[in-house]
Amino acid sequence: MFIGRKDELNELKHKYNSNKLEMILLSGKRRVGKSQLIVESSKTFVGKIVSYECFLSSYEANLRLLEAEIKKIFNNTYLYFNSLYDVILFLHTNAEKEKILLVIDEYPYMREGDTTDSEIKNALDKINELDCCNPLKIIVCGSSIDVMETLDKQNKPLYGRFTSKINIYPLNYLESSYFYPKVSMEDKVNYYSVLGGVPYYLKQVDESLSFDENIIRLFFSSSPLLTSELESQINNEISKIEKAPLVLNILKNKTLSYTDILQAFNNSFPDKSIDYVLDRLTKIKAIEKLFIKQDNGKQKPYYRIKEISLVFYFTFLNHSHGNRLLYTDMDFYKTFIEDELKHSYMPLMFEKIGFEFISLMNKNKLLPDKLFDLYPYIINDRITKKNYQFDIVGECKKGLINYECKYQDNPIAKSTIIEESRQAELSNEKFIKTVFISKSIIDDNKVEKYYLSDLFNNLLV
């Protein structure tokens, strides 16, 4: 069963149905479901499909394998192509008889810089010169965010040639939960807090096992599938950037300012700049830069790891917990991981889920107050000199709403409710109310609240 990606599927199907040349740029990190999206969308495509996944080799080697695929599809063993230019023009000619979809998956593995891009560009320009109705469709797909975003830059050969650009991101918490429909709502939150919304990771959950058993099997066993997968991702994408793993290890599950990161970084590398590292990590979408609004009207930049599974890796897997050989898998997990995971890490990740939940509620017009914006917010108490950070603040016509996430087993104490309201009152801006998003009971009818059952409401689909 294919899950999510409704907008992306509709966009691809729209392009397939047109009677003109379409050039589609499809990008997203490894394992996020790009290839599966193409497979699912192409089920409705009427015509020939030429789909080739490049491998890490030379341009010539990939061209010959693509040629072999075309020979097989067109049942013609005499075909020979000198370049991608020849491939595209051949398919253009045959597309006059029936629609043809050409998919070049993992294009960066075949690409030899601007030269390869120019071959595609020249073929597209040649077809457009003919000014004819041509149903040839081309999808250029890849996991290297850095390379894929370069393709449509103003000074590059393919600039302006794409008729659609689709970025594929991890699924949200609700879409992710459809991969394990039989587990409890609490475990749906727990799995998303560890795996994020990467379909390949989500598919590894065995619903016949408990949450703890799955996490041990996937991350802390003698052959941990997802630990190996994450290490491969880090080695292929992140470790190539000098000092990048150190910066990610500083961030872990935190949201830190530039100054905070610099201070921690300089403990290891005094007087070294972090600007290049932060810029490169942001470009490949390993981290994100966000501006937290302050009650003095200013905004301050902060950084955090973008993908949840990477947050989990750098929080729990990137450092030693003692002599691993002294413990069984379960004992190791119980001794070093479980307490921090469930009582410190999970509450932080629940705030991300809360942000997604309020966004979905607003999008589906299910909130009593329509929000114009949603952001983190800092209040500076000028008397005590303390800062209070609110992770989810909604802006509506009446004022600001503080959405407070609480992921704890015990009921929310009355004193907690009073304190959250008191902190909001310190702001120079008007807070109209505090709304709780909670796993546990809030025995106060005057407090507006949402529980886990609200997070998995079918109306949000």
Sequence and secondary structure as in RCSB ss.txt:
>XXXX:A:sequence
MFIGRKDELNELKHKYNSNKLEMILLSGKRRVGKSQLIVESSKTFVGKIVSYECFLSSYEANLRLLEAEIKKIFN
NTYLYFNSLYDVILFLHTNAEKEKILLVIDEYPYMREGDTTDSEIKNALDKINELDCCNPLKIIVCGSSIDVMET
LDKQNKPLYGRFTSKINIYPLNYLESSYFYPKVSMEDKVNYYSVLGGVPYYLKQVDESLSFDENIIRLFFSSSPL
LTSELESQINNEISKIEKAPLVLNILKNKTLSYTDILQAFNNSFPDKSIDYVLDRLTKIKAIEKLFIKQDNGKQK
PYYRIKEISLVFYFTFLNHSHGNRLLYTDMDFYKTFIEDELKHSYMPLMFEKIGFEFISLMNKNKLLPDKLFDLY
PYIINDRITKKNYQFDIVGECKKGLINYECKYQDNPIAKSTIIEESRQAELSNEKFIKTVFISKSIIDDNKVEKY
YLSDLFNNLLV
>XXXX:A:secstr
   S HHHHHHHHHHHT SS EEEEEE  TTSSHHHHHHHHGGG  SEEEEEE  SS HHHHHHHHHHHHHHHHT
 TT   SSHHHHHHHHHHHHTTS EEEEEETGGGT  THHHHHHHHHHHHHHHHHT    EEEEEEES HHHHHH
TTSTTSTTTT  SEEEE     HHHHHTTSTTS HHHHHHHHHHHTT HHHHTT  TTS HHHHHIIIIISSS H
HHHHHHHHIIIIITTSTTHHHHHHHHTT  EEHHHHHHHHHHHSTT   HHHHHHHHHTTSEEEEEEEETTS EE
EEEEESSHHHHHIIIIISS  S GGGS HHHHIIIIIHHHIIIIIHHHHHHHHHHHHHHHHHHTT SSS EEEEE
EEEEEETTTTEEEEEEEEEEESS EEEEEEE  SS   HHHHHHHHHHHHTSSS EEEEEEEESS    TTSEEE
 HHHHT GGG 
